[in-house]
Amino acid sequence: MKNILVTGCAGFIGFHLSKLLLSQGYRVYGIDNLNDYYCKQLKSARIQILKRHSKFIFHNNDIIDLHKIQFNSRIDCVVNLAAQAGVRLPRKDFNKYLSSNIEGFLSVLDFCVDNSINKVLYASSSSVYGETNSIPFSEDEPINSPKSIYASSKIFNENIASIYSSEFNINLIGFRFFTVYGPWGRPDMAYYKFSEAILNNEPIYLNNKGQMSRDMTHVSDIVKGIFSGLQRLFDMKNGNKSFENLILNLGNDSPIQTIDLLEKLEKILEKKAKIIFAETSNEVLSTHADLKKPFKYLDYCPKVSVDDGLVDFISWLLKYRDTT
Ligand SMILES: NC(=O)c1ccc[n+]([C@@H]2O[C@H](COP(=O)([O-])OP(=O)(O)OC[C@H]3O[C@@H](n4cnc5c(N)ncnc54)[C@H](O)[C@@H]3O)[C@@H](O)[C@H]2O)c1
């Protein structure tokens, strides 16, 4: 049986990935510091579900302390999803991007070198593209205009990965995720906040006249993409060849404008939103993934339309609100 270490397992994507890995017969060592960036109750509820599985072993730790943890089996592959997510932290909290995303990732890579683990998958982000003019966003475009510290930390991750791949013979795949959504999602994200606001009759402050667009990607497509990456690394035979260092978009190739997202949510919830058009923000105006490369390397092809995915999310949200 293969042993996979998933960091950030109490998080949105880490939870879904861990579930998928367990269902496929892998043993999952999950690590998470259960920080309070958003509701801890949601993270704990995810962990309780994972703990129902006998092959899930949870460590409540910071990835910076990874080397202090005793694992009772050899780890075959690491998936690093732990990070300070979101682009909007206030300046006083910028250090969280540095400690979790940069120091934390270095700690994970050093752990891999020290324990001869040569397969690593890690989370990057569509935010690395900044305000690029070439749409859809291709992995081959140079990236040098991040619009947030978060995006800079992800670019830095990709650079460190490249160094560890060539210096320490680690096979790495970095995934640039595009606005991941779905059941058990993150309450700080727009689709979740809008849904809550509609249900609670609260106003929704809409930046940039609702004209921003996002390539919203259902979490089931994302975790299938990560899983294909894992299988690719297990199937590789390096021989004398150089080590893998891939960066791949995982998106939906079907961006949706914020105003249209709101309309879809109103329709599903059968309720009108109270919209207040707000300030222009300096967020990236649109994201759109070019999927040629993930298709070439992983056969990645997203299956869930935004219409179906939002219905799936709302049906989970309504049940979850009843239990809390
Ligand atoms: N959800 C998206 O739309 C999206 C888009 C692009 C990139 N990403 C990236 O994907 C990854 C997963 O995102 P998510 O949406 O599941 O976020 P999330 O916040 O739900 O999950 C991250 C988890 O990591 C944990 N964590 C943070 N710092 C840690 C540390 N130092 N040590 C141990 N645990 C720590 C948190 O407690 C959390 O449970 C992140 O790296 C994020 O930057 C997500």
The ligand as an ORCA input file, in Angstrom:
! r2SCAN-3c Opt
* xyz 0 1
  N      -9.372     27.171     -3.273
  C      -8.881     27.845     -4.309
  O      -9.641     28.422     -5.103
  C      -7.394     27.908     -4.554
  C      -6.957     28.573     -5.706
  C      -5.591     28.635     -5.954
  C      -4.687     28.032     -5.091
  N      -5.142     27.405     -3.968
  C      -4.152     26.793     -3.082
  O      -4.541     25.453     -2.824
  C      -4.165     25.067     -1.505
  C      -5.368     24.584     -0.740
  O      -6.339     25.622     -0.720
  P      -7.730     25.491      0.011
  O      -8.712     26.263     -0.771
  O      -8.002     24.081      0.355
  O      -7.404     26.344      1.325
  P      -7.749     26.045      2.854
  O      -7.388     27.288      3.600
  O      -9.124     25.518      2.973
  O      -6.723     24.886      3.218
  C      -5.409     25.097      3.656
  C      -5.222     24.306      4.946
  O      -3.858     24.414      5.333
  C      -3.791     24.604      6.724
  N      -2.532     25.322      6.994
  C      -2.205     26.598      6.646
  N      -0.952     26.885      7.021
  C      -0.472     25.760      7.621
  C       0.775     25.426      8.215
  N       1.768     26.314      8.291
  N       0.940     24.181      8.730
  C      -0.076     23.272      8.677
  N      -1.272     23.534      8.124
  C      -1.472     24.765      7.595
  C      -5.020     25.402      7.095
  O      -5.415     25.203      8.443
  C      -6.051     24.837      6.105
  O      -6.819     23.801      6.698
  C      -3.487     26.306     -0.886
  O      -2.112     26.184     -1.094
  C      -4.047     27.444     -1.710
  O      -3.162     28.542     -1.732
  C      -6.482     27.324     -3.681
*
